């Protein structure tokens, strides 16, 4: 007996996460490592996430305050706060 699930079962198992985010990529679930591009319905942050995280109910990292910005995003955020700071 196989443990594999289909795309519809994946969506059902991801219901909690899909309350606050939407999948914007066209790809279908293949394995728990399948990467989906998502968009937060609250802050509109776009990011990529593994299917297993969605099935575990994880939503937007930015809204959960666990998001680590890229270097470029960090520099831009500092410029907004204080344009005189050099990084």
PDB file with one MODEL, atoms N, CA, C and O in Angstrom:
MODEL        1
ATOM      1  N   UNK A   1       0.831  -1.186   0.000  1.00  0.00           N
ATOM      2  CA  UNK A   1       0.000   0.000   0.000  1.00  0.00           C
ATOM      3  C   UNK A   1       0.879   1.255   0.000  1.00  0.00           C
ATOM      4  O   UNK A   1       1.815   1.354   0.793  1.00  0.00           O
ATOM      5  N   UNK A   2       0.592   2.182  -0.858  1.00  0.00           N
ATOM      6  CA  UNK A   2       1.405   3.381  -1.023  1.00  0.00           C
ATOM      7  C   UNK A   2       0.956   4.505  -0.079  1.00  0.00           C
ATOM      8  O   UNK A   2      -0.232   4.663   0.205  1.00  0.00           O
ATOM      9  N   UNK A   3       1.928   5.273   0.392  1.00  0.00           N
ATOM     10  CA  UNK A   3       1.647   6.435   1.237  1.00  0.00           C
ATOM     11  C   UNK A   3       1.463   7.699   0.414  1.00  0.00           C
ATOM     12  O   UNK A   3       1.215   8.766   0.977  1.00  0.00           O
ATOM     13  N   UNK A   4       1.578   7.605  -0.885  1.00  0.00           N
ATOM     14  CA  UNK A   4       1.492   8.774  -1.756  1.00  0.00           C
ATOM     15  C   UNK A   4       0.086   9.344  -1.751  1.00  0.00           C
ATOM     16  O   UNK A   4      -0.904   8.614  -1.721  1.00  0.00           O
ATOM     17  N   UNK A   5       0.025  10.661  -1.782  1.00  0.00           N
ATOM     18  CA  UNK A   5      -1.274  11.321  -1.863  1.00  0.00           C
ATOM     19  C   UNK A   5      -1.346  12.090  -3.175  1.00  0.00           C
ATOM     20  O   UNK A   5      -0.319  12.368  -3.795  1.00  0.00           O
ATOM     21  N   UNK A   6      -2.554  12.430  -3.594  1.00  0.00           N
ATOM     22  CA  UNK A   6      -2.717  13.203  -4.826  1.00  0.00           C
ATOM     23  C   UNK A   6      -2.858  14.694  -4.481  1.00  0.00           C
ATOM     24  O   UNK A   6      -2.851  15.074  -3.310  1.00  0.00           O
ATOM     25  N   UNK A   7      -2.983  15.511  -5.496  1.00  0.00           N
ATOM     26  CA  UNK A   7      -3.043  16.962  -5.300  1.00  0.00           C
ATOM     27  C   UNK A   7      -4.272  17.370  -4.477  1.00  0.00           C
ATOM     28  O   UNK A   7      -4.185  18.266  -3.638  1.00  0.00           O
ATOM     29  N   UNK A   8      -5.391  16.728  -4.710  1.00  0.00           N
ATOM     30  CA  UNK A   8      -6.615  17.070  -3.982  1.00  0.00           C
ATOM     31  C   UNK A   8      -6.466  16.757  -2.488  1.00  0.00           C
ATOM     32  O   UNK A   8      -6.911  17.534  -1.644  1.00  0.00           O
ATOM     33  N   UNK A   9      -5.849  15.638  -2.168  1.00  0.00           N
ATOM     34  CA  UNK A   9      -5.608  15.276  -0.766  1.00  0.00           C
ATOM     35  C   UNK A   9      -4.625  16.258  -0.125  1.00  0.00           C
ATOM     36  O   UNK A   9      -4.779  16.628   1.039  1.00  0.00           O
ATOM     37  N   UNK A  10      -3.618  16.677  -0.888  1.00  0.00           N
ATOM     38  CA  UNK A  10      -2.677  17.681  -0.401  1.00  0.00           C
ATOM     39  C   UNK A  10      -3.414  18.965  -0.031  1.00  0.00           C
ATOM     40  O   UNK A  10      -3.171  19.532   1.034  1.00  0.00           O
ATOM     41  N   UNK A  11      -4.313  19.430  -0.905  1.00  0.00           N
ATOM     42  CA  UNK A  11      -5.076  20.651  -0.627  1.00  0.00           C
ATOM     43  C   UNK A  11      -5.938  20.491   0.621  1.00  0.00           C
ATOM     44  O   UNK A  11      -6.066  21.423   1.414  1.00  0.00           O
ATOM     45  N   UNK A  12      -6.523  19.321   0.792  1.00  0.00           N
ATOM     46  CA  UNK A  12      -7.348  19.053   1.968  1.00  0.00           C
ATOM     47  C   UNK A  12      -6.503  19.104   3.242  1.00  0.00           C
ATOM     48  O   UNK A  12      -6.924  19.676   4.247  1.00  0.00           O
ATOM     49  N   UNK A  13      -5.321  18.512   3.197  1.00  0.00           N
ATOM     50  CA  UNK A  13      -4.429  18.500   4.359  1.00  0.00           C
ATOM     51  C   UNK A  13      -3.831  19.878   4.639  1.00  0.00           C
ATOM     52  O   UNK A  13      -3.339  20.126   5.739  1.00  0.00           O
ATOM     53  N   UNK A  14      -3.870  20.770   3.657  1.00  0.00           N
ATOM     54  CA  UNK A  14      -3.295  22.105   3.789  1.00  0.00           C
ATOM     55  C   UNK A  14      -4.343  23.175   4.102  1.00  0.00           C
ATOM     56  O   UNK A  14      -4.036  24.366   4.064  1.00  0.00           O
ATOM     57  N   UNK A  15      -5.571  22.766   4.409  1.00  0.00           N
ATOM     58  CA  UNK A  15      -6.670  23.727   4.608  1.00  0.00           C
ATOM     59  C   UNK A  15      -6.340  24.834   5.600  1.00  0.00           C
ATOM     60  O   UNK A  15      -6.665  25.996   5.354  1.00  0.00           O
ATOM     61  N   UNK A  16      -5.702  24.496   6.715  1.00  0.00           N
ATOM     62  CA  UNK A  16      -5.393  25.506   7.736  1.00  0.00           C
ATOM     63  C   UNK A  16      -4.501  26.603   7.155  1.00  0.00           C
ATOM     64  O   UNK A  16      -4.793  27.787   7.321  1.00  0.00           O
ATOM     65  N   UNK A  17      -3.441  26.230   6.489  1.00  0.00           N
ATOM     66  CA  UNK A  17      -2.525  27.211   5.898  1.00  0.00           C
ATOM     67  C   UNK A  17      -3.216  28.013   4.800  1.00  0.00           C
ATOM     68  O   UNK A  17      -2.960  29.207   4.644  1.00  0.00           O
ATOM     69  N   UNK A  18      -4.092  27.357   4.041  1.00  0.00           N
ATOM     70  CA  UNK A  18      -4.738  28.023   2.910  1.00  0.00           C
ATOM     71  C   UNK A  18      -5.827  29.005   3.333  1.00  0.00           C
ATOM     72  O   UNK A  18      -6.415  29.678   2.487  1.00  0.00           O
ATOM     73  N   UNK A  19      -6.097  29.090   4.630  1.00  0.00           N
ATOM     74  CA  UNK A  19      -7.018  30.124   5.116  1.00  0.00           C
ATOM     75  C   UNK A  19      -6.369  31.498   5.013  1.00  0.00           C
ATOM     76  O   UNK A  19      -7.064  32.494   4.817  1.00  0.00           O
ATOM     77  N   UNK A  20      -5.043  31.566   5.142  1.00  0.00           N
ATOM     78  CA  UNK A  20      -4.351  32.852   5.171  1.00  0.00           C
ATOM     79  C   UNK A  20      -3.429  33.082   3.984  1.00  0.00           C
ATOM     80  O   UNK A  20      -2.950  34.199   3.787  1.00  0.00           O
ATOM     81  N   UNK A  21      -3.171  32.051   3.192  1.00  0.00           N
ATOM     82  CA  UNK A  21      -2.316  32.204   2.018  1.00  0.00           C
ATOM     83  C   UNK A  21      -2.985  31.563   0.810  1.00  0.00           C
ATOM     84  O   UNK A  21      -3.919  30.772   0.942  1.00  0.00           O
ATOM     85  N   UNK A  22      -2.489  31.923  -0.366  1.00  0.00           N
ATOM     86  CA  UNK A  22      -2.969  31.260  -1.575  1.00  0.00           C
ATOM     87  C   UNK A  22      -1.774  30.774  -2.375  1.00  0.00           C
ATOM     88  O   UNK A  22      -0.729  31.422  -2.413  1.00  0.00           O
ATOM     89  N   UNK A  23      -1.940  29.643  -3.003  1.00  0.00           N
ATOM     90  CA  UNK A  23      -0.898  29.097  -3.870  1.00  0.00           C
ATOM     91  C   UNK A  23      -1.042  29.780  -5.217  1.00  0.00           C
ATOM     92  O   UNK A  23      -2.108  29.742  -5.831  1.00  0.00           O
ATOM     93  N   UNK A  24       0.052  30.415  -5.683  1.00  0.00           N
ATOM     94  CA  UNK A  24      -0.022  31.146  -6.948  1.00  0.00           C
ATOM     95  C   UNK A  24       0.754  30.454  -8.069  1.00  0.00           C
ATOM     96  O   UNK A  24       0.751  30.927  -9.206  1.00  0.00           O
ATOM     97  N   UNK A  25       1.412  29.349  -7.759  1.00  0.00           N
ATOM     98  CA  UNK A  25       2.101  28.589  -8.813  1.00  0.00           C
ATOM     99  C   UNK A  25       1.126  27.577  -9.414  1.00  0.00           C
ATOM    100  O   UNK A  25       0.143  27.186  -8.785  1.00  0.00           O
ATOM    101  N   UNK A  26       1.420  27.172 -10.622  1.00  0.00           N
ATOM    102  CA  UNK A  26       0.540  26.235 -11.336  1.00  0.00           C
ATOM    103  C   UNK A  26       0.915  24.777 -11.125  1.00  0.00           C
ATOM    104  O   UNK A  26       0.190  23.882 -11.561  1.00  0.00           O
ATOM    105  N   UNK A  27       2.042  24.526 -10.460  1.00  0.00           N
ATOM    106  CA  UNK A  27       2.470  23.138 -10.314  1.00  0.00           C
ATOM    107  C   UNK A  27       1.552  22.358  -9.388  1.00  0.00           C
ATOM    108  O   UNK A  27       0.805  22.937  -8.599  1.00  0.00           O
ATOM    109  N   UNK A  28       1.617  21.053  -9.493  1.00  0.00           N
ATOM    110  CA  UNK A  28       0.781  20.141  -8.703  1.00  0.00           C
ATOM    111  C   UNK A  28       1.651  19.405  -7.694  1.00  0.00           C
ATOM    112  O   UNK A  28       2.855  19.242  -7.891  1.00  0.00           O
ATOM    113  N   UNK A  29       1.027  18.969  -6.623  1.00  0.00           N
ATOM    114  CA  UNK A  29       1.707  18.201  -5.595  1.00  0.00           C
ATOM    115  C   UNK A  29       2.234  16.887  -6.170  1.00  0.00           C
ATOM    116  O   UNK A  29       1.506  16.148  -6.832  1.00  0.00           O
ATOM    117  N   UNK A  30       3.515  16.611  -5.905  1.00  0.00           N
ATOM    118  CA  UNK A  30       4.118  15.337  -6.291  1.00  0.00           C
ATOM    119  C   UNK A  30       4.639  14.609  -5.060  1.00  0.00           C
ATOM    120  O   UNK A  30       4.353  13.430  -4.854  1.00  0.00           O
ATOM    121  N   UNK A  31       5.409  15.328  -4.243  1.00  0.00           N
ATOM    122  CA  UNK A  31       5.940  14.780  -2.994  1.00  0.00           C
ATOM    123  C   UNK A  31       5.886  15.879  -1.938  1.00  0.00           C
ATOM    124  O   UNK A  31       5.557  17.024  -2.247  1.00  0.00           O
ATOM    125  N   UNK A  32       6.207  15.534  -0.693  1.00  0.00           N
ATOM    126  CA  UNK A  32       6.189  16.536   0.366  1.00  0.00           C
ATOM    127  C   UNK A  32       7.267  17.593   0.165  1.00  0.00           C
ATOM    128  O   UNK A  32       7.239  18.629   0.829  1.00  0.00           O
ATOM    129  N   UNK A  33       8.208  17.357  -0.729  1.00  0.00           N
ATOM    130  CA  UNK A  33       9.272  18.317  -1.033  1.00  0.00           C
ATOM    131  C   UNK A  33       8.922  19.233  -2.204  1.00  0.00           C
ATOM    132  O   UNK A  33       9.720  20.098  -2.562  1.00  0.00           O
ATOM    133  N   UNK A  34       7.752  19.061  -2.803  1.00  0.00           N
ATOM    134  CA  UNK A  34       7.320  19.920  -3.905  1.00  0.00           C
ATOM    135  C   UNK A  34       7.289  21.366  -3.423  1.00  0.00           C
ATOM    136  O   UNK A  34       6.773  21.657  -2.343  1.00  0.00           O
ATOM    137  N   UNK A  35       7.842  22.267  -4.226  1.00  0.00           N
ATOM    138  CA  UNK A  35       7.903  23.685  -3.881  1.00  0.00           C
ATOM    139  C   UNK A  35       6.729  24.409  -4.543  1.00  0.00           C
ATOM    140  O   UNK A  35       6.465  24.239  -5.734  1.00  0.00           O
ATOM    141  N   UNK A  36       6.030  25.224  -3.740  1.00  0.00           N
ATOM    142  CA  UNK A  36       4.932  26.034  -4.250  1.00  0.00           C
ATOM    143  C   UNK A  36       5.236  27.508  -4.011  1.00  0.00           C
ATOM    144  O   UNK A  36       5.786  27.875  -2.973  1.00  0.00           O
ATOM    145  N   UNK A  37       4.883  28.336  -4.960  1.00  0.00           N
ATOM    146  CA  UNK A  37       4.967  29.778  -4.771  1.00  0.00           C
ATOM    147  C   UNK A  37       3.639  30.212  -4.155  1.00  0.00           C
ATOM    148  O   UNK A  37       2.569  29.881  -4.667  1.00  0.00           O
ATOM    149  N   UNK A  38       3.716  30.954  -3.056  1.00  0.00           N
ATOM    150  CA  UNK A  38       2.522  31.365  -2.320  1.00  0.00           C
ATOM    151  C   UNK A  38       2.500  32.870  -2.117  1.00  0.00           C
ATOM    152  O   UNK A  38       3.520  33.550  -2.237  1.00  0.00           O
ATOM    153  N   UNK A  39       1.318  33.370  -1.808  1.00  0.00           N
ATOM    154  CA  UNK A  39       1.133  34.787  -1.518  1.00  0.00           C
ATOM    155  C   UNK A  39       0.247  34.908  -0.286  1.00  0.00           C
ATOM    156  O   UNK A  39      -0.814  34.287  -0.211  1.00  0.00           O
ATOM    157  N   UNK A  40       0.687  35.710   0.677  1.00  0.00           N
ATOM    158  CA  UNK A  40      -0.079  35.924   1.895  1.00  0.00           C
ATOM    159  C   UNK A  40      -1.289  36.801   1.583  1.00  0.00           C
ATOM    160  O   UNK A  40      -1.166  37.822   0.907  1.00  0.00           O
ATOM    161  N   UNK A  41      -2.442  36.401   2.074  1.00  0.00           N
ATOM    162  CA  UNK A  41      -3.667  37.177   1.835  1.00  0.00           C
ATOM    163  C   UNK A  41      -3.696  38.440   2.682  1.00  0.00           C
ATOM    164  O   UNK A  41      -4.435  39.373   2.370  1.00  0.00           O
ATOM    165  N   UNK A  42      -2.901  38.483   3.752  1.00  0.00           N
ATOM    166  CA  UNK A  42      -2.900  39.637   4.656  1.00  0.00           C
ATOM    167  C   UNK A  42      -1.868  40.699   4.243  1.00  0.00           C
ATOM    168  O   UNK A  42      -2.221  41.861   4.042  1.00  0.00           O
ATOM    169  N   UNK A  43      -0.594  40.299   4.117  1.00  0.00           N
ATOM    170  CA  UNK A  43       0.466  41.283   3.843  1.00  0.00           C
ATOM    171  C   UNK A  43       0.947  41.258   2.395  1.00  0.00           C
ATOM    172  O   UNK A  43       1.763  42.093   2.005  1.00  0.00           O
ATOM    173  N   UNK A  44       0.456  40.311   1.589  1.00  0.00           N
ATOM    174  CA  UNK A  44       0.776  40.158   0.170  1.00  0.00           C
ATOM    175  C   UNK A  44       2.224  39.758  -0.103  1.00  0.00           C
ATOM    176  O   UNK A  44       2.696  39.876  -1.233  1.00  0.00           O
ATOM    177  N   UNK A  45       2.929  39.286   0.922  1.00  0.00           N
ATOM    178  CA  UNK A  45       4.297  38.791   0.751  1.00  0.00           C
ATOM    179  C   UNK A  45       4.259  37.527  -0.099  1.00  0.00           C
ATOM    180  O   UNK A  45       3.453  36.631   0.152  1.00  0.00           O
ATOM    181  N   UNK A  46       5.134  37.452  -1.108  1.00  0.00           N
ATOM    182  CA  UNK A  46       5.230  36.275  -1.958  1.00  0.00           C
ATOM    183  C   UNK A  46       6.486  35.504  -1.587  1.00  0.00           C
ATOM    184  O   UNK A  46       7.544  36.096  -1.373  1.00  0.00           O
ATOM    185  N   UNK A  47       6.370  34.193  -1.511  1.00  0.00           N
ATOM    186  CA  UNK A  47       7.485  33.360  -1.105  1.00  0.00           C
ATOM    187  C   UNK A  47       7.286  31.946  -1.609  1.00  0.00           C
ATOM    188  O   UNK A  47       6.206  31.586  -2.077  1.00  0.00           O
ATOM    189  N   UNK A  48       8.343  31.143  -1.510  1.00  0.00           N
ATOM    190  CA  UNK A  48       8.275  29.737  -1.896  1.00  0.00           C
ATOM    191  C   UNK A  48       8.320  28.882  -0.633  1.00  0.00           C
ATOM    192  O   UNK A  48       9.007  29.212   0.334  1.00  0.00           O
ATOM    193  N   UNK A  49       7.581  27.786  -0.661  1.00  0.00           N
ATOM    194  CA  UNK A  49       7.480  26.926   0.512  1.00  0.00           C
ATOM    195  C   UNK A  49       7.298  25.479   0.065  1.00  0.00           C
ATOM    196  O   UNK A  49       6.720  25.210  -0.988  1.00  0.00           O
ATOM    197  N   UNK A  50       7.802  24.550   0.883  1.00  0.00           N
ATOM    198  CA  UNK A  50       7.631  23.130   0.598  1.00  0.00           C
ATOM    199  C   UNK A  50       6.220  22.693   0.971  1.00  0.00           C
ATOM    200  O   UNK A  50       5.608  23.237   1.890  1.00  0.00           O
ATOM    201  N   UNK A  51       5.724  21.718   0.254  1.00  0.00           N
ATOM    202  CA  UNK A  51       4.381  21.185   0.493  1.00  0.00           C
ATOM    203  C   UNK A  51       4.216  20.704   1.933  1.00  0.00           C
ATOM    204  O   UNK A  51       3.151  20.891   2.522  1.00  0.00           O
ATOM    205  N   UNK A  52       5.233  20.097   2.504  1.00  0.00           N
ATOM    206  CA  UNK A  52       5.125  19.581   3.871  1.00  0.00           C
ATOM    207  C   UNK A  52       4.853  20.693   4.881  1.00  0.00           C
ATOM    208  O   UNK A  52       4.162  20.459   5.872  1.00  0.00           O
ATOM    209  N   UNK A  53       5.379  21.896   4.654  1.00  0.00           N
ATOM    210  CA  UNK A  53       5.117  23.016   5.552  1.00  0.00           C
ATOM    211  C   UNK A  53       3.661  23.454   5.473  1.00  0.00           C
ATOM    212  O   UNK A  53       3.054  23.802   6.485  1.00  0.00           O
ATOM    213  N   UNK A  54       3.107  23.436   4.271  1.00  0.00           N
ATOM    214  CA  UNK A  54       1.702  23.792   4.114  1.00  0.00           C
ATOM    215  C   UNK A  54       0.808  22.769   4.792  1.00  0.00           C
ATOM    216  O   UNK A  54      -0.179  23.129   5.434  1.00  0.00           O
ATOM    217  N   UNK A  55       1.153  21.487   4.650  1.00  0.00           N
ATOM    218  CA  UNK A  55       0.346  20.444   5.276  1.00  0.00           C
ATOM    219  C   UNK A  55       0.443  20.505   6.808  1.00  0.00           C
ATOM    220  O   UNK A  55      -0.473  20.077   7.510  1.00  0.00           O
ATOM    221  N   UNK A  56       1.558  21.039   7.315  1.00  0.00           N
ATOM    222  CA  UNK A  56       1.723  21.205   8.763  1.00  0.00           C
ATOM    223  C   UNK A  56       1.012  22.456   9.277  1.00  0.00           C
ATOM    224  O   UNK A  56       0.996  22.713  10.481  1.00  0.00           O
ATOM    225  N   UNK A  57       0.419  23.238   8.358  1.00  0.00           N
ATOM    226  CA  UNK A  57      -0.355  24.411   8.749  1.00  0.00           C
ATOM    227  C   UNK A  57       0.422  25.706   8.836  1.00  0.00           C
ATOM    228  O   UNK A  57      -0.096  26.709   9.328  1.00  0.00           O
ATOM    229  N   UNK A  58       1.670  25.699   8.359  1.00  0.00           N
ATOM    230  CA  UNK A  58       2.474  26.914   8.415  1.00  0.00           C
ATOM    231  C   UNK A  58       1.996  27.921   7.377  1.00  0.00           C
ATOM    232  O   UNK A  58       1.731  27.571   6.227  1.00  0.00           O
ATOM    233  N   UNK A  59       1.890  29.172   7.803  1.00  0.00           N
ATOM    234  CA  UNK A  59       1.473  30.241   6.909  1.00  0.00           C
ATOM    235  C   UNK A  59       2.630  31.163   6.592  1.00  0.00           C
ATOM    236  O   UNK A  59       3.770  30.719   6.453  1.00  0.00           O
ATOM    237  N   UNK A  60       2.342  32.425   6.480  1.00  0.00           N
ATOM    238  CA  UNK A  60       3.313  33.443   6.098  1.00  0.00           C
ATOM    239  C   UNK A  60       4.321  33.691   7.221  1.00  0.00           C
ATOM    240  O   UNK A  60       3.940  34.017   8.345  1.00  0.00           O
ATOM    241  N   UNK A  61       5.596  33.534   6.911  1.00  0.00           N
ATOM    242  CA  UNK A  61       6.648  33.789   7.900  1.00  0.00           C
ATOM    243  C   UNK A  61       6.720  35.262   8.285  1.00  0.00           C
ATOM    244  O   UNK A  61       7.019  35.598   9.430  1.00  0.00           O
ATOM    245  N   UNK A  62       6.448  36.121   7.338  1.00  0.00           N
ATOM    246  CA  UNK A  62       6.517  37.557   7.614  1.00  0.00           C
ATOM    247  C   UNK A  62       5.462  37.940   8.654  1.00  0.00           C
ATOM    248  O   UNK A  62       5.760  38.694   9.580  1.00  0.00           O
ATOM    249  N   UNK A  63       4.268  37.447   8.518  1.00  0.00           N
ATOM    250  CA  UNK A  63       3.206  37.736   9.484  1.00  0.00           C
ATOM    251  C   UNK A  63       3.470  37.053  10.829  1.00  0.00           C
ATOM    252  O   UNK A  63       3.049  37.547  11.874  1.00  0.00           O
ATOM    253  N   UNK A  64       4.167  35.921  10.796  1.00  0.00           N
ATOM    254  CA  UNK A  64       4.477  35.183  12.027  1.00  0.00           C
ATOM    255  C   UNK A  64       5.724  35.743  12.710  1.00  0.00           C
ATOM    256  O   UNK A  64       6.134  35.244  13.757  1.00  0.00           O
ATOM    257  N   UNK A  65       6.324  36.769  12.126  1.00  0.00           N
ATOM    258  CA  UNK A  65       7.525  37.413  12.674  1.00  0.00           C
ATOM    259  C   UNK A  65       8.726  36.467  12.716  1.00  0.00           C
ATOM    260  O   UNK A  65       9.621  36.651  13.541  1.00  0.00           O
ATOM    261  N   UNK A  66       8.760  35.465  11.846  1.00  0.00           N
ATOM    262  CA  UNK A  66       9.908  34.570  11.785  1.00  0.00           C
ATOM    263  C   UNK A  66      10.630  34.679  10.442  1.00  0.00           C
ATOM    264  O   UNK A  66      11.442  33.824  10.089  1.00  0.00           O
ATOM    265  N   UNK A  67      10.326  35.731   9.707  1.00  0.00           N
ATOM    266  CA  UNK A  67      10.910  35.951   8.394  1.00  0.00           C
ATOM    267  C   UNK A  67      12.302  36.574   8.537  1.00  0.00           C
ATOM    268  O   UNK A  67      12.482  37.524   9.298  1.00  0.00           O
ATOM    269  N   UNK A  68      13.269  36.049   7.818  1.00  0.00           N
ATOM    270  CA  UNK A  68      14.613  36.607   7.794  1.00  0.00           C
ATOM    271  C   UNK A  68      14.790  37.281   6.434  1.00  0.00           C
ATOM    272  O   UNK A  68      14.817  36.604   5.406  1.00  0.00           O
ATOM    273  N   UNK A  69      14.910  38.614   6.422  1.00  0.00           N
ATOM    274  CA  UNK A  69      15.025  39.321   5.143  1.00  0.00           C
ATOM    275  C   UNK A  69      16.357  39.046   4.451  1.00  0.00           C
ATOM    276  O   UNK A  69      17.345  38.686   5.091  1.00  0.00           O
ATOM    277  N   UNK A  70      16.361  39.222   3.141  1.00  0.00           N
ATOM    278  CA  UNK A  70      17.607  39.132   2.386  1.00  0.00           C
ATOM    279  C   UNK A  70      18.461  40.339   2.743  1.00  0.00           C
ATOM    280  O   UNK A  70      17.975  41.284   3.365  1.00  0.00           O
ATOM    281  N   UNK A  71      19.722  40.311   2.354  1.00  0.00           N
ATOM    282  CA  UNK A  71      20.612  41.452   2.623  1.00  0.00           C
ATOM    283  C   UNK A  71      20.063  42.726   1.991  1.00  0.00           C
ATOM    284  O   UNK A  71      20.071  43.789   2.612  1.00  0.00           O
ATOM    285  N   UNK A  72      19.590  42.616   0.762  1.00  0.00           N
ATOM    286  CA  UNK A  72      19.055  43.782   0.059  1.00  0.00           C
ATOM    287  C   UNK A  72      17.826  44.347   0.777  1.00  0.00           C
ATOM    288  O   UNK A  72      17.684  45.564   0.900  1.00  0.00           O
ATOM    289  N   UNK A  73      16.942  43.469   1.250  1.00  0.00           N
ATOM    290  CA  UNK A  73      15.762  43.924   1.986  1.00  0.00           C
ATOM    291  C   UNK A  73      16.165  44.599   3.295  1.00  0.00           C
ATOM    292  O   UNK A  73      15.577  45.607   3.687  1.00  0.00           O
ATOM    293  N   UNK A  74      17.171  44.039   3.969  1.00  0.00           N
ATOM    294  CA  UNK A  74      17.660  44.622   5.215  1.00  0.00           C
ATOM    295  C   UNK A  74      18.193  46.030   4.974  1.00  0.00           C
ATOM    296  O   UNK A  74      17.847  46.956   5.708  1.00  0.00           O
ATOM    297  N   UNK A  75      19.030  46.200   3.956  1.00  0.00           N
ATOM    298  CA  UNK A  75      19.605  47.511   3.636  1.00  0.00           C
ATOM    299  C   UNK A  75      18.486  48.504   3.312  1.00  0.00           C
ATOM    300  O   UNK A  75      18.525  49.646   3.772  1.00  0.00           O
ATOM    301  N   UNK A  76      17.508  48.090   2.541  1.00  0.00           N
ATOM    302  CA  UNK A  76      16.396  48.971   2.189  1.00  0.00           C
ATOM    303  C   UNK A  76      15.583  49.361   3.418  1.00  0.00           C
ATOM    304  O   UNK A  76      15.180  50.517   3.551  1.00  0.00           O
ATOM    305  N   UNK A  77      15.340  48.416   4.311  1.00  0.00           N
ATOM    306  CA  UNK A  77      14.603  48.718   5.541  1.00  0.00           C
ATOM    307  C   UNK A  77      15.342  49.730   6.401  1.00  0.00           C
ATOM    308  O   UNK A  77      14.722  50.625   6.976  1.00  0.00           O
ATOM    309  N   UNK A  78      16.668  49.598   6.496  1.00  0.00           N
ATOM    310  CA  UNK A  78      17.465  50.556   7.269  1.00  0.00           C
ATOM    311  C   UNK A  78      17.427  51.927   6.610  1.00  0.00           C
ATOM    312  O   UNK A  78      17.321  52.940   7.302  1.00  0.00           O
ATOM    313  N   UNK A  79      17.513  51.977   5.277  1.00  0.00           N
ATOM    314  CA  UNK A  79      17.444  53.266   4.565  1.00  0.00           C
ATOM    315  C   UNK A  79      16.124  53.992   4.850  1.00  0.00           C
ATOM    316  O   UNK A  79      16.096  55.217   4.964  1.00  0.00           O
ATOM    317  N   UNK A  80      15.045  53.235   4.963  1.00  0.00           N
ATOM    318  CA  UNK A  80      13.747  53.849   5.247  1.00  0.00           C
ATOM    319  C   UNK A  80      13.723  54.461   6.651  1.00  0.00           C
ATOM    320  O   UNK A  80      13.128  55.515   6.873  1.00  0.00           O
ATOM    321  N   UNK A  81      14.379  53.781   7.587  1.00  0.00           N
ATOM    322  CA  UNK A  81      14.407  54.261   8.974  1.00  0.00           C
ATOM    323  C   UNK A  81      15.369  55.437   9.121  1.00  0.00           C
ATOM    324  O   UNK A  81      15.022  56.459   9.714  1.00  0.00           O
ATOM    325  N   UNK A  82      16.575  55.292   8.581  1.00  0.00           N
ATOM    326  CA  UNK A  82      17.576  56.339   8.687  1.00  0.00           C
ATOM    327  C   UNK A  82      18.442  56.345   7.441  1.00  0.00           C
ATOM    328  O   UNK A  82      19.349  55.524   7.311  1.00  0.00           O
ATOM    329  N   UNK A  83      18.172  57.258   6.529  1.00  0.00           N
ATOM    330  CA  UNK A  83      18.922  57.290   5.259  1.00  0.00           C
ATOM    331  C   UNK A  83      20.385  57.655   5.413  1.00  0.00           C
ATOM    332  O   UNK A  83      21.151  57.501   4.462  1.00  0.00           O
ATOM    333  N   UNK A  84      20.798  58.130   6.569  1.00  0.00           N
ATOM    334  CA  UNK A  84      22.196  58.523   6.771  1.00  0.00           C
ATOM    335  C   UNK A  84      23.096  57.381   7.207  1.00  0.00           C
ATOM    336  O   UNK A  84      24.314  57.552   7.253  1.00  0.00           O
ATOM    337  N   UNK A  85      22.549  56.245   7.523  1.00  0.00           N
ATOM    338  CA  UNK A  85      23.331  55.099   7.970  1.00  0.00           C
ATOM    339  C   UNK A  85      23.908  54.394   6.751  1.00  0.00           C
ATOM    340  O   UNK A  85      23.198  54.120   5.784  1.00  0.00           O
ATOM    341  N   UNK A  86      25.224  54.100   6.809  1.00  0.00           N
ATOM    342  CA  UNK A  86      25.887  53.359   5.740  1.00  0.00           C
ATOM    343  C   UNK A  86      26.092  51.928   6.190  1.00  0.00           C
ATOM    344  O   UNK A  86      26.536  51.675   7.310  1.00  0.00           O
ATOM    345  N   UNK A  87      25.770  51.008   5.323  1.00  0.00           N
ATOM    346  CA  UNK A  87      25.943  49.589   5.644  1.00  0.00           C
ATOM    347  C   UNK A  87      26.966  49.004   4.705  1.00  0.00           C
ATOM    348  O   UNK A  87      27.274  47.816   4.790  1.00  0.00           O
TER     349      UNK A  87
ENDMDL
END
